[in-house]
Amino acid sequence: MNAPSRQSHLLSPEEIEHYHERGYVVPRWRLPAELLQRMRDDLDALLTANAGVSRDSMFCPHIVKGGTQGLQGSNAWLDYARIPEVLDMVGQVIGPDFLLWGTTVFGKPAGTGKRVPWHQDGEYWPIRPLATCSAWIALDDATPENGCLRVIPGSHKGNRLRAHTQKDSPDLVLNQELNADEYDEAEAVDIVLEAGQLSLHDVYLVHGSEPNRSTKRRAGYVCRYMPTSSHFDREYGAQLQQRGGNQVDFAGRALWLMRGRDLCGKNDFTVGH
Ligand SMILES: O=C(O)CCC(=O)C(=O)O
């Protein structure tokens, strides 16, 4: 009798097409239970070590001294940004040469989580040409009740940054909100995930999430990968940093080559290390 073949983690042609056509995909592959448990334990440690930092968005836990929030990160989160199966899938949608430029834990505490306004990620980022695939890894189950990610399928098409307005509100996790006439919320799709599943989304995709009104936390760890044919422009990053109230450190941000080589030859892998 033939041994049962182990199912490949690689995206199927249909999943790749889904990513390119709709701007996101939920792969069939999921994290092994033991790895998920380690990440959840490390999340507990991260929250304990950073009692003073908002749980709604903890920037760059993969950097030991994580920048402008004063976050105390750890190398464990860098390891979790290097999960080989995830990197393989990212390479399938953005090509074999890419780097990691950021991570965030969106913690969405039970009951009190803030709203993530509708936005396109590109509005915030100093990457030219703009390109990134975000891998959003569910550390808890993510449901409509606890504020799962919501996306507008196909809104990435045309690679157009739509009009946003700055809103500095204590009820919002991010401060750039897409203008209401730039999208139709009736088209939104909920990305419902079990803990250990992930979604991949394109930098131009319109997305957001509702507050967590449930009794269950909804934490996700997102890793940002850009093809090295693009440039992470630190000068422009310093301007964005000022505009955003210095919430994140783009100018001094460390970059990690994940796969292949630096195709544009302008990315600096020494700053921040
Ligand atoms: O976790 C969320 O609710 C928002 C995540 C998000 O905006 C992103 O990963 O780009």
The ligand as an ORCA input file, in Angstrom:
! r2SCAN-3c Opt
* xyz 0 1
  O      -5.698     43.282     12.672
  C      -6.430     44.154     12.241
  O      -7.585     44.270     12.612
  C      -5.928     45.120     11.205
  C      -4.747     44.609     10.465
  C      -4.287     45.490      9.362
  O      -4.768     46.548      9.117
  C      -3.167     44.982      8.564
  O      -2.636     43.917      8.852
  O      -2.787     45.637      7.582
*
